[in-house]
Amino acid sequence: MQEKPFKIFSGTSSRYFAEKVCKSLNCTLGKMIIQRFADGEFSVSYEESIRGRDVFLIQSTFPNADNLMELLLMIDAAKRASAKSIVAVIPYFGWARQDRKDKPRVAIAAKLIADMLSTAGINRLITMDLHADQIQGFLDVPVDHLYASRVFIDYMRDLNLDNLVLATPDVGGTKRASAYAKFLEVPMVICYKLRKKANVISDMQVLGDVEGMDVLLVDDIVDTAGTITKAAELMMNNGAKSVRAIVSHAVMSDPATQRVNDSCLTEMIFTDSIPYTKKSEKVRISSVANMFAESIQRVCNNESISSLYVI
């Protein structure tokens, strides 16, 4: 196997994803040891030279916080080992839902995480479907923001439904669903929800006509699945023929899987940005590893990333 001009390393929780990326690039995953101590601390050490090399560090930063801390230590160790450039590859950028000060005396976690990554020493960030596009501006280094639409569009076309309608489970996802609807030249409806508190919905209404339609819900994150399953039920109550969902990141905190299983959803499609370890006959996983692999190759070759975007 011919040696590549770059090195790819992975954190513990995203090793499954990094192995797919390396297979697509026809390269080996870099050797690194993460040693864990009795009190819960851990240390990172590279077991091969990375001096003068372009280093890509793959790790999604979903909770718990060890995933983020692991990535920060990987970045610091690479910097101290004289890597030429350090690229953080974060398929799922955790803490991104805290992207603004929406009430008094709260933290803006997404900005804090961005500052920590910059301080640790990254030269570039590659991520996918940020919860809010403006998070790219929180960093002072280049950000390559990829979109799962590249794999989802093929799925939508394969459905071959004549009466397809795109839907968003909340107003915040309108831009995302609208982009899909325009590309596929199909109508769009919106669910309007009111929350009592985080993960608790008090009321939801559908804005638009779904009677006799095959509805496809589009969202970036499913956490407890309360919103998306309630939206699916609302669609069916309003006369929809069927309801499916495509979601970029499968956070799927309990009791999400049970809610999906008990829901009127026909199926739900996720990417593999986060490892989904539960079992559900309604859940399918579409890999975005090849897309990330191509992005890494293009970064190394100084080629355009935007041509990868479908919408």
N, C-alpha and C positions, 0 to 999 in steps of 0.2 A: 504494500500500500504506500503510495507516494505521500511524503510528508507535506502537510498543508502549511501555508505561511501564517497560520493562526492556531491558537489552542482554545479548546472548549472545556470548561469545567462546570461541575454541577453541585448545587447544594443537595442536602439529603432528601427533601420533599419533592424535588423536581427531577430526580435522577431518571425516572421513567421517561420524561419528556426529552431530556438531554440525550438519552440513548437513541431515541427516534430521530432527533436532529442530526446526530453524528452518523447514523445509518444513511440518512438522506444525502449527507455531504461526503460519504465514503471516507470518514476519518475516525480515529479512535478518541474516546473520551479521556481527558487528561487525568493524571493520577494525583489524587489529593486525599489527605487524611483529616477527618474531623474527630478529634479525641474528646470524649465526654468525661467529666469528672463527677464525683459522688454528689457534690452539692448542686449539680445542674449546669454549671459552667461548661464551656467547651472551647477548644482551640482549633485553629485551621493551619495546615501546613501543606505546601505544594511539594510533591515528591519527584518533580522534574524541573529542569531549568525553564524559566519563562523570560529570562533576560532579553530585552529587545524584541519581544513578540507581541502581537496583537492578541489580547486575551478576552474571551467571551465567557461571562459568568452567568449561568442559567439558574434562576431561582424565582418562583412566584412567592409573593410576600403575604399570603393569606395567614390569618391567625392559626397557631399562637405566635407570639412575638419572636420565638426562637428562629423562625424562618427568615425574618428580617435581620436579626442579629447575626445569623450565620452568613448572610450575604454581605453585610457590612465588614465582617472579619475577613471574608474572602477578598473583598476589594482592597482593604488595608494591607493584607499580606501580599497581594499582587503588586501593589504600589511599592512596597518595601523590597520586593524581589526584582525591581527594575523592569517591569513590563513596559513595553513601548506605549500601548494604549489599553485602557480597561473599559469594556463595554458591558453594562449590566443588561441582561436579557431577562425581562420580567413579564412573562406571559399574562399573569394577573397581578395588577398593581393594587395591593391591599391598602386599606384605610382611605381609599379614594372617595368614599361617600361623605367623608368629612372634608369637603372641599371649599367651604365658605363659612363665614360667621352668620348663622341663620337665627341666632338668639344671643342675648348677652352672656358673657363670661364662659365661652366655649373655646376649645382649641380648634385650629385648622390643621388637622392631622396630615392631610395630603401635602401641605406646604412643608410641614415639619419633616416628613419622610423624604421629600425632595431635597431639603437642606442637608439631611444626614447623608444621603447618597452623594451629593456634591462634595461635602466635606470629607467623606471617606476617600474620594478620589476618582470617581468615574469620569470618563471622557465622552461617553455617549450612552443613551438609553434606548433600548428597543422594547416596546411593549405593545399591547393589543387592547382595543376597545376600552379605553379609559372611561370611568364613570362620567367624567366631565372633561371635555376637550381642553378647557383652559388650564388643566393641571400641567400641560406641556410647558406653559409659561412660568411654572414654579421653578423650573431648572434653568441654569445658565449654560447648559451643554446641549448639543443637538439631540433631539428626540425623534425617533422613527416610530410613528404611531400607526400600527397595522390594524386591519379590520377583518373580522371573522366573516364578513360578507363574501369573501372569496370562496369559502367552502359552503356557506349557506345558500348562495344563489343556485348552485348546482342541485342542492336538495329541493329547493322551491320549484325548479324547472322539472325535476323528475316526478314531482307530485302530479303534474299534468292535470290540474283542476281548472275547469272552465269558469267556475264561479268563486274564484279565490278573492278574499279580501284581507288586507293587512290590518293589524290592530296593535295598539300599544296599551299595556295594562295601567299606565299612568301618563299624565300630561308631560312629565319630564322626558319620556322617550319618544315624543312626537317627531323630532327631527330624524331620529334613526329609522322609525317606521315609514316616515314620509319618503326617505331616500329609496328604500326598498320598493315602495308602492310606485314611485315615479319610474324606476328602472324597469319594473315588471309591467307597468301600465295597467295597474289594478287599483280599485278604490281603497280607502283607508278609513277606519273608525278609531275612536279614542275612548278609553275608560277614564272617568274622572273619579278620584278617590279622596276621601277625607280620613286622616289618621287621628286616632286618640293619642297614640304614642308610638315609638319605634316598634315595628312588626305587628301592630294592632290596627286594623282598619275598622272605622265606624260606619262608613257608607261608601257605595260605589254605584256609578251610573254609566251607561254606555251612550256615547254621542255619535249617532249614525245608525244606518240600517244594516242589519246582518241576517235578516230573515231569508232562509233558504241558501245561505252562503257557507262556504268552507273557510273558516277563520284561521288565520295564522298569526299568533301573538309573537311580538318581537320585543326582547328585553336584553339588557347587558348582564344583569346579575339576578340569580334566584337564591335567596337566603333561606327563609323558612317556608317559602312557596305559598304563603298566605295570599299575597296579592294576585299571583298569576292563576292560582286555582280558583279564587273567587271571581276573577275576570272571566275564566273559562265557563264557570257556572252561569254567570250573568249573560254571556253570549248565547249559551244554549237556551236559557230562559227567554231570550229575545228572538228565538226562532232559528238560530244557526243550525246548519246541517251537521257540521263537525268542527272541532277546535283542536289545533295543534300549536306547539310553541317552539321557537328557536331562541336559545339563550347562549350568550358568549361564555359566561363563567358560572360553573356549578358549585357555588358555595355550599348549598344544600345542608344547612344546619338542621338538626332534628327539631320538629318532626316532618321535615320537608318531603322525604321519600314516601312516607305513609300518606301524606296529603296528596302527592301526585298519584299514587296508586289508587286512592279513593276518589279521585277527581273524575270529571267527565272529559279530560284531555285524552285524545287518541294516542298521541305520542309527544315526547319532548326531546329536542335535540340540543346537546351541549357540545362545546369544544373540550379538548383535553388540557386546557390551561391550568386547571386544578384537578388533582386526582379524585375521581368519583369512585368510592369503594363500596357503596351500598348496592343493593340489588333491586331492580325494578324492570319489569317487562315493557314499561312505557318509555324508558329512557334509552336513548342512543347517543353514542359519542362519535363526533367527527374530528379527526386530528388536524391540527394546524401546524404540526411539526415541520412539514415540508415547506410551508410558507415562511416560517422562521428561518429554516435552513437557507432558503433562497435569499432572504434578507441579509443574513450574515455574509453570504457569498458576495452579494452586491455591495455591502459596506466595505469589504476587503478590496473589491475591484473598483471602488469609487464610482459605482453605477447608480442610476436612479432607483429609488424605492417606490416612488409614487406610481410607476407603471404596474405595480403589483395590485393596486387598488381596483376593484370592480366598480364600486360606488363609493 
